[in-house]
Amino acid sequence: MVTGQPQQADRAQAHVATNETHTVDLDGIVSVTARAIEVFGTREKAIRWLRTPLPSLSDRTPLSLLNTTDGIESIGDVLGRIEQGVW
């Protein structure tokens, strides 16, 4: 059935080309942002955390790392440690 809507697999692979050699993983950004809201309990607290330089990220902000897959993975790792109480 063709509906003109992206299929689930297409949405899971969503990327936006920002130039010829760089893409942004929108699903990764949305996923890590949603996880931060879940971990911190409110959108406001999550945004504050995303804007705060962290020693575990070499004094960079999580927000500044959202432009790479490695950065998104690093943020996810930090959120996992916070959830586990290993902060």
Secondary structure as UniProt FT lines:
FT   HELIX           8..12
FT   STRAND          15..19
FT   TURN            20..21
FT   STRAND          22..25
FT   HELIX           26..40
FT   HELIX           43..50
FT   HELIX           55..57
FT   TURN            58..59
FT   HELIX           62..65
FT   TURN            66..67
FT   HELIX           69..84
//
